[in-house]
Amino acid sequence: MPPVRPPSPSAPPAGVRLAVAAVASALAACSGQTLTLGNKTPPPYQFEVPQIVQELRSDVRTDNPTLTADLLEIYFTSERVSGNGDLWYARRSARSQAFISPQPIAELNTASFETSAAISADGLTLWFGSDRPNGVGSTDIWVSSRASRSDPWSTPPQNVVELNTTGEDIPRPPGQHGLVMPLASKDAPPQLAPPLVQGNSTVGLSPTGVKRPPNTAPSISLLQ
């Protein structure tokens, strides 16, 4: 009886030949590196241990930093010098360089409390919180602008009425190319309309008519 020969392998389809050729080309290009076909879970990334920015540090409260998109200007709140919250800034010539000695923003600081400077990506608009007079609530969001980074900030700053409440409001850096303004807002204590009773719970009405529990803790709001 003659031996049984295995069937001759048929040629793979053209698409398979192309895929095999592509893999072979990729393997040759890798030069010993790992080649993964299909999806691969990326390795977890973690922030490095935070470091104090020594040239900006102070023994008194210094916080709420924000930077321009090129990372060459930084704006923050500090109680240095005045003992009250003031707006400060510092510059540097390159991202790899240290910031030059910080300076207060004299044209925007007052005897009142200033906090939470939020600089725009281009460095030409500055939002901040302040309890200065003629505001809507106890702490309001104010805004100032300038034509170029070498110009002083416009005065007096404008009250951003559409973002302020009768309580405390402070801005955070705008996002989505300046189209979104994150902010922190805390209602004024019980200057609310008479409560509504719903079942076993009592709900207050804010001045805007939005239902929220009385004595609400600070919350983050997102306006778009």
C-alpha positions in Angstrom: 0.0 0.0 0.0 1.5 3.3 -1.0 2.3 5.8 1.8 -0.3 8.5 2.5 1.1 11.9 1.7 -0.2 15.0 3.6 -2.2 17.4 1.5 -0.2 20.2 0.0 -0.7 23.4 2.0 -2.8 25.9 0.1 -1.5 29.5 -0.2 -2.9 31.9 2.4 -5.3 34.6 1.3 -3.7 37.8 0.1 -4.8 39.7 3.2 -3.0 37.2 5.5 0.1 37.3 3.3 0.1 41.1 3.7 -0.4 40.9 7.5 2.5 38.4 7.9 4.7 40.6 5.7 3.8 43.6 7.9 4.7 41.8 11.1 8.0 40.6 9.6 8.8 44.2 8.6 7.9 45.4 12.1 10.1 42.7 13.8 13.0 43.7 11.6 12.6 47.4 12.5 12.3 46.7 16.3 15.9 45.6 16.6 15.4 43.6 19.7 12.7 45.7 21.2 9.3 44.3 22.4 6.7 44.1 19.7 3.1 43.8 20.8 0.2 42.8 18.5 -3.2 44.0 19.4 -4.1 46.0 22.5 -1.8 46.3 25.5 -2.7 47.9 28.8 -0.3 50.9 29.3 1.9 50.9 32.4 0.6 52.9 35.3 2.0 56.4 35.6 2.5 58.2 38.9 3.5 61.7 39.8 7.0 62.2 41.3 7.3 63.2 44.9 6.2 66.9 45.1 9.0 69.4 45.7 8.8 72.9 47.2 9.4 75.7 44.7 12.1 77.2 46.8 12.2 80.6 45.1 8.5 81.1 45.8 8.2 79.7 49.3 7.3 81.8 52.3 6.8 81.2 56.0 3.2 82.5 55.7 0.3 81.2 53.7 1.2 80.9 50.0 -1.2 78.9 47.8 -3.5 78.6 44.8 -0.9 78.8 42.0 -1.9 78.9 38.3 0.3 79.2 35.3 0.2 80.5 31.7 0.2 77.9 28.9 3.9 78.4 28.3 4.6 77.9 32.0 6.7 81.1 32.1 4.4 83.1 34.4 2.9 81.9 37.7 0.2 83.7 39.7 -0.7 82.8 43.3 -2.1 84.1 46.7 0.2 85.0 49.5 0.0 86.7 52.9 3.6 87.8 52.8 4.3 91.5 53.4 0.7 92.7 54.1 -0.4 89.8 56.3 -3.6 89.7 54.3 -4.4 87.7 51.1 -2.8 89.4 48.1 -2.2 88.5 44.5 1.4 87.7 43.5 3.2 86.7 40.4 6.7 85.6 39.2 8.3 85.1 35.8 11.1 83.0 34.3 12.8 83.0 30.9 12.5 79.2 30.2 10.7 76.2 31.7 14.0 74.8 32.9 14.9 78.0 34.8 13.9 79.1 38.3 11.3 81.8 38.7 12.6 85.3 39.4 11.8 86.9 42.8 8.0 87.1 43.1 6.2 90.5 43.1 2.8 91.6 44.3 0.3 92.8 41.7 0.2 96.4 43.1 -2.5 97.7 40.8 -5.0 94.9 41.8 -4.2 94.4 45.5 -6.2 96.4 48.1 -6.6 96.5 51.8 -9.3 93.9 51.3 -8.8 90.1 50.8 -7.6 89.0 47.4 -7.3 85.3 46.6 -7.3 82.5 44.0 -5.7 84.2 41.0 -6.6 82.3 37.8 -4.6 83.4 34.8 -5.7 82.7 31.2 -3.5 80.6 28.9 -2.2 83.6 27.0 -1.5 85.6 30.2 -3.8 88.5 29.2 -6.8 87.9 31.5 -6.7 87.4 35.2 -9.7 86.3 37.4 -9.5 86.4 41.1 -11.6 86.4 44.3 -11.9 89.4 46.6 -14.1 90.7 49.4 -13.6 94.3 48.3 -16.6 96.7 48.5 -19.3 97.0 45.8 -19.5 93.3 45.2 -22.5 91.0 45.0 -21.6 88.7 48.0 -19.0 88.3 50.7 -16.3 87.2 48.3 -16.8 87.8 44.5 -15.0 86.9 41.3 -13.4 89.8 39.6 -11.5 90.1 36.3 -8.8 92.3 34.8 -7.1 92.3 31.4 -4.1 93.8 29.7 -3.0 94.2 26.0 0.3 92.5 26.4 2.3 90.8 29.1 4.5 93.8 29.6 1.4 96.1 30.3 -0.1 96.7 33.7 -3.5 95.1 34.6 -6.6 97.2 33.8 -8.2 99.0 36.8 -10.6 99.0 38.3 -11.2 95.3 37.8 -14.7 94.3 36.7 -17.1 92.3 38.9 -18.2 89.1 37.0 -21.8 89.5 38.0 -23.1 86.4 36.2 -20.8 84.1 38.2 -21.3 85.6 41.7 -23.8 84.8 44.4 -24.6 86.4 47.8 -22.1 84.0 49.3 -18.5 83.2 48.6 -17.2 82.7 45.0 -13.7 82.2 43.8 -12.5 81.2 40.3 -10.2 78.5 39.1 -8.2 78.4 35.9 -10.4 78.4 32.8 -10.4 75.4 30.5 -11.3 74.3 27.0 -9.5 77.3 25.4 -11.2 79.7 27.8 -14.7 78.5 27.2 -15.2 76.9 30.6 -14.8 78.5 34.0 -14.5 76.1 37.0 -15.3 77.9 40.3 -15.9 77.2 43.9 -19.0 78.6 45.5 -20.5 78.6 49.0 -23.9 80.0 49.6 -24.3 82.7 52.2 -25.6 81.2 55.5 -29.3 81.0 55.8 -30.3 83.9 53.7 -32.5 81.5 51.9 -36.2 81.5 51.1 -38.6 79.8 53.5 -37.9 76.1 53.5 -40.0 73.5 51.7 -41.0 70.4 53.6 -40.6 67.2 51.5 -41.5 64.1 53.4 -39.1 63.9 56.4 -36.5 66.2 54.9 -36.3 70.0 54.7 -34.9 71.6 51.6 -34.0 75.3 51.2 -34.3 77.4 48.1 -31.2 79.3 47.0 -31.6 82.9 45.7 -31.6 81.4 42.2 -34.4 79.0 43.0 -32.3 75.9 42.8 -33.1 73.4 45.5 -30.2 72.5 47.7 -29.9 71.5 51.4 -29.6 74.4 53.9 -26.1 75.2 55.2 -24.5 73.6 52.1 -20.8 73.0 52.4 -18.5 74.5 49.7 -18.9 72.8 46.4 -17.3 72.9 43.0 -19.4 74.2 40.2 -18.7 74.0 36.4 -20.1 76.7 34.1 -19.9 76.3 30.4 
